[in-house]
Amino acid sequence: MSLDGKIALITGGGSGLGKASALKLAAEGVDIAVLSRTQSQVDAVAAKIGALGRRALPLYADIANPDEMQAAFEQIAETFGRLDIVFANAGINGTWAPIEDLSVADWDHTNAINLRGTFLTLHHAIPLMKTRGGSIIITSSINGTRTFTSAGASAYATTKAGQLAFAKMAALELAKHRIRVNAICPGAIESQIEDNTRRHNVDEAEVPAIFPEGEIPLTDGEPGKAEDIADLVCFLASDASRHISGTPIWIDGAQSLLV
């Protein structure tokens, strides 16, 4: 599973799944552009990548902002000249509330980050990948793709379903350029995404779901770790996944099979 010498972009790379994947890829010989809104986090991850002997390009941008994303990709083009791997990972939970309680602003904010941000990432990345081909990995979720019982998560689940549809459309369109596009669909994973979740009156939207003992069968109820995602990202980034494209991969310890 050789990745040595490849160039990757990771959005949301300052923490959680993005950080774990950045460090795993760097350990496998990948140079990485790390993009996030939080400069201190990006700088810390970039320093760790450097300590592993790989080049790191710190990028500070809101993935929903077209001007900031264009500027970030101009830096990638100037520094690396190409991309082999794109991990479109940045996203938010946003506001979870009953549909009648969701404001237009709540809906639009979640869509802007999760869907527009993913679109802008691929929109700018594709020209840097066409010559050599490569791998695009999009972080979707079990929500909106296989489970629908998370109370109040209508906006979030809709964006995650949209990301999966976008991945499939992109996989077919880009196949002629030897660019693979896949979606990973995590269940409960230890990360910081809960930090950007606003819950309002979710009990009103809840439908009772009865789980067997332990909501995550494979791990006796324990959530997965960011490193589990990083291992999957490395596989999808490598030539070992050379015949896989347009595919959702649920990585949830069989959690989503319960409901």
C-alpha positions, -999 to 999 in steps of 0.1 A, spaced: 0 0 0 26 25 -11 17 62 -6 53 75 -6 57 108 -24 20 116 -29 4 149 -22 -28 152 -2 -53 179 9 -72 173 41 -100 197 50 -110 199 86 -74 187 92 -68 205 124 -86 181 147 -105 148 150 -107 126 119 -88 150 97 -59 153 122 -57 115 127 -57 110 89 -31 137 83 -7 121 107 -13 86 94 -8 96 58 23 116 67 37 85 84 31 67 51 52 92 32 26 118 20 31 155 19 0 173 31 -19 205 28 -38 209 60 -69 232 58 -91 244 86 -105 277 100 -86 274 133 -50 286 128 -37 272 160 -49 237 153 -36 238 117 -2 250 128 0 222 155 -8 195 130 16 210 104 44 209 130 37 172 137 37 164 100 71 182 97 84 161 127 75 130 107 98 142 79 71 153 54 62 187 40 32 204 54 13 234 39 -9 251 66 -41 267 51 -66 288 69 -100 290 52 -137 286 57 -147 259 33 -180 276 25 -163 308 14 -155 308 -23 -128 335 -22 -110 318 7 -111 284 -9 -98 298 -42 -69 315 -24 -61 282 -5 -60 263 -38 -38 289 -54 -13 282 -25 -16 244 -31 -9 249 -68 21 272 -61 36 249 -34 29 214 -48 17 218 -83 -7 189 -81 -29 168 -58 -31 130 -56 -54 126 -26 -82 148 -14 -99 140 19 -130 163 19 -136 159 56 -146 193 70 -182 195 82 -205 204 111 -235 188 129 -251 222 129 -285 227 146 -306 197 156 -342 206 162 -377 197 150 -383 208 114 -408 235 124 -382 249 149 -353 250 124 -347 285 111 -338 292 75 -304 304 88 -299 271 106 -307 251 75 -286 273 52 -255 273 76 -254 234 77 -259 232 40 -232 258 33 -205 241 53 -213 205 45 -225 207 9 -212 239 -6 -179 233 12 -176 198 -3 -185 211 -37 -159 239 -35 -132 214 -24 -138 192 -54 -144 221 -78 -109 234 -71 -92 201 -66 -101 184 -98 -79 205 -121 -49 196 -99 -57 159 -102 -67 153 -138 -32 147 -152 -22 119 -128 -55 107 -114 -59 100 -77 -84 95 -49 -111 117 -34 -126 107 -1 -157 124 13 -168 122 49 -205 115 49 -223 97 78 -245 68 87 -271 96 92 -290 102 60 -275 72 43 -285 42 65 -300 55 97 -328 82 102 -335 80 139 -312 109 152 -339 132 166 -338 167 150 -310 159 126 -329 167 94 -306 194 81 -274 173 89 -288 141 75 -299 158 43 -264 171 37 -249 138 44 -272 121 19 -263 148 -5 -226 142 -1 -231 105 -10 -251 114 -41 -224 140 -50 -197 113 -46 -215 89 -69 -220 116 -95 -184 127 -93 -171 91 -94 -188 85 -128 -178 119 -142 -142 116 -132 -135 79 -140 -121 89 -174 -95 108 -156 -86 79 -133 -99 98 -103 -117 76 -78 -144 91 -55 -157 73 -25 -177 83 6 -169 71 41 -199 69 65 -189 69 101 -211 60 130 -202 71 166 -165 81 165 -145 99 192 -141 134 177 -148 171 183 -179 173 161 -202 175 191 -185 209 199 -203 225 169 -237 209 176 -267 230 187 -296 210 200 -330 227 205 -362 209 217 -350 176 201 -373 156 223 -402 169 202 -387 153 171 -377 120 187 -392 87 177 -385 59 202 -359 34 189 -353 2 209 -317 -10 207 -304 -44 218 -279 -43 246 -250 -22 233 -256 3 205 -224 -6 187 -223 -44 185 -187 -48 174 -172 -29 203 -197 -36 232 -211 -1 228 -178 18 227 -175 44 199 -148 40 172 -116 60 173 -103 86 148 -75 62 140 -101 37 126 -111 64 101 -75 72 93 -68 36 84 -97 35 60 -86 68 45 -51 54 39 -66 24 22 -89 45 -1 -60 68 -8 -37 40 -19 -35 19 -50 -49 -10 -30 -83 5 -36 -76 10 -73 -109 -6 -85 -132 10 -59 -151 42 -68 -186 56 -62 -189 35 -31 -202 43 4 -183 25 32 -200 24 65 -175 24 93 -196 20 124 -190 -13 141 -224 -25 127 -242 3 146 -264 13 117 -277 -23 112 -296 -20 145 -322 5 132 
